[in-house]
Amino acid sequence: MHRWFFVNERESCSLPSEAENSGCSLLDGKDATAIKPIPTTDWPFCVTYDKPLLGNEYMGIIGNCDELGNWDPQRVALMGRTNCQCQKGCSCRRFELTINIPRNIDIEYRYCIVAYDSNSGETIIRFWEVHLKPRLIRPCQNLLKPCDRFGYKNDDSDAKYCVNRGWSTTETYIQFKIFNAPFIWLKQLRRLLYVHIQPMFQMPESAGDGQEDTSIARKRCEFEESSRLAYTEVANLHSSNTLSFQPSYGAPCDSDDMQLYHCSIAHPEDTLYRLDLYTFSYKSGPDEPPYHYGYGFIKPDQLVNTEGFVRVKINCASTHRPLIEMCVRYLIIRPMTSFTCDMHLTYQRFWRLSHLPLDVGHRGTGNTYKLDDNIHRENTLFAFKRAQAHNADMVEFDVQLTKDGQVVIYHDHVLKFFLQNTPSYETLLDKYDLMIFPHEQFNRLKLLAMGGSKCSNYFALPFEAFTYEQLRQAYALRFATNPTNGDRSIPDQMPFPLLIDILNNEDESLPTSLGFNIEIKWTQLDSTRRWEDNGFKPTYDRNVYVDTILEVVLKNAGERRIIFSSFDADICAMIRYKQNRYPVVLITEDPEKPVQYFDQRVNILQNAVYMASALEFFGLALHSNSILYHPIALHLLNENNLRGIVWGSRNTDVNVRDTLKRYGLVGVIYDRIDQMDQKGETLEGNVFTIDSARTRPYFKDLQDEELQLNGLMQAIETETSED
């Protein structure tokens, strides 16, 4: 079993004794609980940084004691700028701070670059060191140590720059997407435009109400505006792999450009955005700068929902008459309120090159399949246990929310109900995994009222139309034999398990050594402008959706290895910037599939790579055809410091898996990890039907026959009697 997150380092001095750590000593006599004073030292921290800091940016330090903030991102100690003591001509900046630290424990600390709001006292983590092991001061270490270098471990002979961007602590991230020149021209000739987006602080109307002197109000306005925190960076997902600050004249937005503007805003409710457009004159010389073409504004009350688009009117910069309109799409990433991440450690981009590739069980033991008389059902606790028993390093499964906000493990976006004109049940049992809902709770009219739509011979309902209690009423007709755990086999094989139950795992049948690759489902438009898999437009707010899933994982995962993944680029961006602990992987579709996703950030490999690199994802999950038919994809990943995971039906071939592992991929996801010969017939998926007074005896006989065939009738009778 491969362990990612733990490493043993040889230290130069011994750890303090338990009595020294506690600060107490057992004394002979009546005062046996006398408190021994904790020794402290004024420790001079020093670090150099080779880049200039921007306005409101400071070098900070955070650590594992009260004096260093106990890893709380809102308690970062700010360092002061001093003169550099390097050789003449050095361009680095030197920062120092002396802190009184305890000397009876190991002091762990990290440096970070923060933006500090002097009005509210809030701190934004802009960049921070992300080495697996923090910097360390041992109790026996003296003060004679070299000045640290930001991002590099001084005690590492093979030092590597390890710095990540921060995540949303109190600030809000707003991403504006100006893809493929979304300009609506009004009697104007088309031309290449450069777009510059500038956040601006919007003063309350009461600031100039005449109750205070105009000059004082103006000075207060200027001070508050200068102290508001707002940063805008941009990346061209068609040709760039990093977020960087905008040029003075903006970034080009041609028909092939995909400009992503990433704004970090401390007070989004008081921030409006000025869009300035620049272009070159038709007769301009090679050394002539572009001129100001026009301007427009996006007001905060126009950004209503988590995502959407805004039509911006662009006025001429000189005559102020309307020139064009542009359609700007946006995404708002708000901080989590139910959980606060600390700065002790992160695994977001960590992978040790010495690790062997991971074997990952797809949906446990693979898509639902039939082997002899057994039905091995995907995304169940039974499937996860079998994968773990057959040496899986990880299991991959899908999660989505029910109507009442429960995080359920299930793959399909849509539940299909056969009602009238249903094919023979023998045909359904042969092709599908058939499950039954009781007619007392469901009928045709209720399915329509829940948002269902009638297709050729079935009703389709979005998964999020059901509550968890409604899903629990479904029962399966067929099971797999598990003689070693017969009395618990039935509930383990039922569909719709809760994520929190899998994470808590009270019987410890899934040890923490088994990692989870959690794919977050979100319906997208495909290249035909239809919702994928004949699904429905999502109704959940993205922030609520992602926060609910993250809260369950962050509070219950413990030391288990977790990877988040999704086919949706915005979901991946939100996971990345709402937490700082777990890695994020963007999944791409099979390039040979005739219908792709409509989002160009996903359906074009190069765009997906630049998106993942700019937003600092762990990597991409590529279909095996992307690697086998286009090996250049691996070079593209390595060039952008991304890791690759591969999935697809071809991975069931052991020779294909061996080939992919030799390519340097960090994980291979495949079906039927519990068997080498890959026996069994894959079913076409899950279908549901509603029983009736006429069909209920038939379904009861089928289930009884199945249970007797697999020797599980006694287990069912025992469970029923206990209830």
Beta strands, then each sheet from edge to edge (+ up, - down):
strand 1: 40-49
strand 2: 57-63
strand 3: 77-78
strand 4: 80-82
strand 5: 93-102
strand 6: 107-116
strand 7: 123-129
strand 8: 135-137
strand 9: 148-149
strand 10: 163-165
strand 11: 172-179
strand 12: 183-185
strand 13: 194-201
strand 14: 230-236
strand 15: 244-245
strand 16: 251-252
strand 17: 258-265
strand 18: 271-279
strand 19: 291-298
strand 20: 307-316
strand 21: 322-333
strand 22: 358-362
strand 23: 369-371
strand 24: 374-376
strand 25: 394-401
strand 26: 407-409
strand 27: 414-418
strand 28: 433-437
strand 29: 453-454
strand 30: 458-462
strand 31: 475-476
strand 32: 515-520
strand 33: 562-566
strand 34: 584-587
strand 35: 619-623
strand 36: 643-647
strand 37: 667-670
strand 38: 681-682
strand 39: 686-690
sheet 1: 4+ 5- 1+ 9+
sheet 2: 3+ 2- 6+ 7- 10+
sheet 3: 3+ 2- 6+ 8-
sheet 4: 12+ 21- 11+ 17- 14+ 15-
sheet 5: 12+ 21- 20+ 19- 18+ 13- 16+
sheet 6: 26+ 25- 22- 37- 36- 35- 34- 33- 32-
sheet 7: 24+ 23- 38+
sheet 8: 29+ 30- 27+ 39+ 28+ 31-
end
